[in-house]
């Protein structure tokens, strides 16, 4: 800007925010068989949907999964089944909350 000249700046926002209808959402429109017929709408917007807490300066662990030999896998399954039959599995202390699958549900 030149010295002594006036300048103006305008910032315009849309104050009326209209939520899109379900038919306007591409995923719902392209895959109707996945969504129920009585879908009332989208869930409410949350400030934070999901986060993974990390320590600053620590890189994520990247380790490729490794295979177990078929013989070792069979032995492991056999030992686990024996422990489940004996009922010798105890409680494991944990910090987070998660659901535990019962033996009857057969994970």
PAFIBA-664992 format. One record per residue (C-alpha): residue number from 1; x, y, z. Coordinates in nm, 2 decimals. Layout:
BEGIN
r gupa: NUM&X: X&Y: Y&Z: Z
...
end
This chain:
BEGIN
r gupa: 1&X: 0.00&Y: 0.00&Z: 0.00
r gupa: 2&X: 0.12&Y: 0.34&Z: -0.08
r gupa: 3&X: 0.19&Y: 0.58&Z: 0.20
r gupa: 4&X: -0.11&Y: 0.78&Z: 0.30
r gupa: 5&X: -0.36&Y: 0.56&Z: 0.12
r gupa: 6&X: -0.66&Y: 0.41&Z: 0.29
r gupa: 7&X: -0.73&Y: 0.04&Z: 0.27
r gupa: 8&X: -1.04&Y: -0.16&Z: 0.37
r gupa: 9&X: -1.08&Y: -0.53&Z: 0.44
r gupa: 10&X: -1.41&Y: -0.72&Z: 0.46
r gupa: 11&X: -1.46&Y: -1.07&Z: 0.60
r gupa: 12&X: -1.80&Y: -1.22&Z: 0.51
r gupa: 13&X: -1.93&Y: -1.54&Z: 0.66
r gupa: 14&X: -2.26&Y: -1.73&Z: 0.61
r gupa: 15&X: -2.45&Y: -1.70&Z: 0.94
r gupa: 16&X: -2.71&Y: -1.95&Z: 0.84
r gupa: 17&X: -2.56&Y: -2.30&Z: 0.83
r gupa: 18&X: -2.79&Y: -2.55&Z: 0.68
r gupa: 19&X: -2.73&Y: -2.92&Z: 0.74
r gupa: 20&X: -2.73&Y: -3.12&Z: 0.42
r gupa: 21&X: -3.01&Y: -3.37&Z: 0.37
r gupa: 22&X: -2.92&Y: -3.74&Z: 0.37
r gupa: 23&X: -2.98&Y: -3.75&Z: -0.01
r gupa: 24&X: -2.72&Y: -3.48&Z: -0.06
r gupa: 25&X: -2.44&Y: -3.68&Z: 0.11
r gupa: 26&X: -2.25&Y: -3.88&Z: -0.15
r gupa: 27&X: -2.18&Y: -4.19&Z: 0.06
r gupa: 28&X: -2.54&Y: -4.23&Z: 0.16
r gupa: 29&X: -2.66&Y: -4.17&Z: -0.20
r gupa: 30&X: -2.40&Y: -4.41&Z: -0.36
r gupa: 31&X: -2.45&Y: -4.70&Z: -0.11
r gupa: 32&X: -2.82&Y: -4.70&Z: 0.00
r gupa: 33&X: -2.81&Y: -5.07&Z: 0.08
r gupa: 34&X: -2.57&Y: -5.01&Z: 0.37
r gupa: 35&X: -2.79&Y: -4.75&Z: 0.55
r gupa: 36&X: -3.13&Y: -4.84&Z: 0.72
r gupa: 37&X: -3.45&Y: -4.70&Z: 0.57
r gupa: 38&X: -3.54&Y: -4.52&Z: 0.89
r gupa: 39&X: -3.22&Y: -4.32&Z: 0.91
r gupa: 40&X: -3.32&Y: -4.00&Z: 1.08
r gupa: 41&X: -3.01&Y: -3.80&Z: 1.02
r gupa: 42&X: -2.64&Y: -3.77&Z: 1.10
r gupa: 43&X: -2.51&Y: -3.79&Z: 1.45
r gupa: 44&X: -2.45&Y: -3.46&Z: 1.62
r gupa: 45&X: -2.12&Y: -3.29&Z: 1.56
r gupa: 46&X: -1.87&Y: -3.34&Z: 1.84
r gupa: 47&X: -1.58&Y: -3.11&Z: 1.91
r gupa: 48&X: -1.34&Y: -3.41&Z: 1.92
r gupa: 49&X: -1.45&Y: -3.74&Z: 1.77
r gupa: 50&X: -1.15&Y: -3.95&Z: 1.84
r gupa: 51&X: -0.79&Y: -3.89&Z: 1.96
r gupa: 52&X: -0.49&Y: -4.11&Z: 2.03
r gupa: 53&X: -0.28&Y: -3.96&Z: 2.30
r gupa: 54&X: 0.09&Y: -3.96&Z: 2.22
r gupa: 55&X: 0.40&Y: -3.85&Z: 2.40
r gupa: 56&X: 0.57&Y: -3.54&Z: 2.24
r gupa: 57&X: 0.88&Y: -3.63&Z: 2.04
r gupa: 58&X: 0.80&Y: -4.01&Z: 2.03
r gupa: 59&X: 0.76&Y: -4.16&Z: 1.69
r gupa: 60&X: 0.48&Y: -4.42&Z: 1.64
r gupa: 61&X: 0.59&Y: -4.78&Z: 1.66
r gupa: 62&X: 0.60&Y: -4.94&Z: 1.32
r gupa: 63&X: 0.66&Y: -5.32&Z: 1.34
r gupa: 64&X: 0.55&Y: -5.56&Z: 1.07
r gupa: 65&X: 0.34&Y: -5.85&Z: 1.20
r gupa: 66&X: 0.53&Y: -6.18&Z: 1.19
r gupa: 67&X: 0.40&Y: -6.52&Z: 1.11
r gupa: 68&X: 0.40&Y: -6.82&Z: 1.34
r gupa: 69&X: 0.48&Y: -7.16&Z: 1.21
r gupa: 70&X: 0.16&Y: -7.38&Z: 1.16
r gupa: 71&X: 0.29&Y: -7.64&Z: 1.41
r gupa: 72&X: 0.35&Y: -7.37&Z: 1.67
r gupa: 73&X: 0.01&Y: -7.22&Z: 1.60
r gupa: 74&X: -0.17&Y: -7.55&Z: 1.66
r gupa: 75&X: 0.02&Y: -7.61&Z: 1.98
r gupa: 76&X: -0.07&Y: -7.26&Z: 2.10
r gupa: 77&X: -0.44&Y: -7.31&Z: 2.02
r gupa: 78&X: -0.43&Y: -7.65&Z: 2.20
r gupa: 79&X: -0.27&Y: -7.49&Z: 2.51
r gupa: 80&X: -0.51&Y: -7.21&Z: 2.52
r gupa: 81&X: -0.81&Y: -7.44&Z: 2.49
r gupa: 82&X: -0.68&Y: -7.65&Z: 2.78
r gupa: 83&X: -0.64&Y: -7.34&Z: 2.99
r gupa: 84&X: -0.99&Y: -7.23&Z: 2.91
r gupa: 85&X: -1.13&Y: -7.58&Z: 2.99
r gupa: 86&X: -0.96&Y: -7.58&Z: 3.32
r gupa: 87&X: -1.08&Y: -7.24&Z: 3.40
r gupa: 88&X: -0.73&Y: -7.14&Z: 3.52
r gupa: 89&X: -0.73&Y: -6.81&Z: 3.35
r gupa: 90&X: -0.73&Y: -6.53&Z: 3.61
r gupa: 91&X: -0.82&Y: -6.17&Z: 3.61
r gupa: 92&X: -0.58&Y: -5.93&Z: 3.43
r gupa: 93&X: -0.55&Y: -5.58&Z: 3.57
r gupa: 94&X: -0.60&Y: -5.32&Z: 3.30
r gupa: 95&X: -0.60&Y: -4.94&Z: 3.28
r gupa: 96&X: -0.85&Y: -4.89&Z: 3.00
r gupa: 97&X: -1.21&Y: -5.00&Z: 2.97
r gupa: 98&X: -1.29&Y: -5.25&Z: 2.71
r gupa: 99&X: -1.53&Y: -5.54&Z: 2.67
r gupa: 100&X: -1.42&Y: -5.89&Z: 2.75
r gupa: 101&X: -1.56&Y: -6.17&Z: 2.53
r gupa: 102&X: -1.69&Y: -6.47&Z: 2.72
r gupa: 103&X: -1.60&Y: -6.82&Z: 2.63
r gupa: 104&X: -1.96&Y: -6.89&Z: 2.53
r gupa: 105&X: -1.94&Y: -6.61&Z: 2.27
r gupa: 106&X: -1.63&Y: -6.78&Z: 2.12
r gupa: 107&X: -1.42&Y: -6.49&Z: 1.99
end
